[in-house]
Amino acid sequence: MKGLTMKDLIFYHIFPLGAFVDDETEHGILEVKEWIPHIKGLGANSIYFSPVFESSSHGYDTKDYKVIDQRLGTNEDFKEVCDALHEEGIKVILDGVFNHVGREFWAFQDVLEKRQDSEYKDWFYINFDGNSNYGDGFWYEGWEGHFELVKLNLDNPAVRDHLLDAVGMWMDEFGIDGIRLDVAYMLNRTFMKNLVDFARDRNPE
C-alpha cells in the first residue's frame, strides 16, 4: 500500500455507533473483521470510520480523545480491528472532531465545577458575565449555536498539544493511516498546519 495517494483510495464509510451498538454485545466493533471480505469484494481499500472517540451520544460530542467509545468496545478491540484491516491491505481513516467537544468532556466538566478557578477555562471561549442555554451561569461558544457542542480554543497551545498527543497515540498504537477533519471550514488554520506537520513528521505516508 506504500505510495498510494488520495486518488488511489476507494473508501468504505462506517458509522460505528449506528452499525455496532446494541444491547447484546459489549464489543460490537469487532464485527468489522467479519465485513472485510465484503469490503474487499467491493474494491474498497480504505475504511473511513465516523467518530470512534468516547462520546456522550452521537459521536461528535467527544468526552475523551484517547478512548474508544465504550458502547463499541475497548481500545484493545479496536486495535485488533485495525491490525486485521492492515493485514488485508485496508487503510484506516478516523474522523477527527477537533473543533468542539461535548459538555461531558473532562476539561469542560472542570470548568463547570471550578468556574474561573479552573485551569482549563481558556480551553474554550467563555464569558463569565453571561449565561448559556443550560443555565451554567456563564456563556460559551458552541458549534453553530449548538451548546451541547462546546467549541475548543485552538489558539491555546495546551489544547493543540492535547489534540496532537491524541493523534500521535492513534498513529503509534493503532497505526491509523489518515484523519478526516470534521467541520474543517471552522478549524483554525494554524492548528491545521500544526496537525499536518505533526502527522507528516511522524509518518510521511
Beta strands, then each sheet from edge to edge (+ up, - down):
strand 1: 11-14
strand 2: 46-49
strand 3: 53-55
strand 4: 62-68
strand 5: 91-96
strand 6: 100-102
strand 7: 126-127
strand 8: 139-140
strand 9: 142-143
strand 10: 146-151
strand 11: 178-181
sheet 1: 1+ 2+ 5+ 11+
sheet 2: 3+ 4-
sheet 3: 6+ 10- 9+
sheet 4: 7+ 8-
end
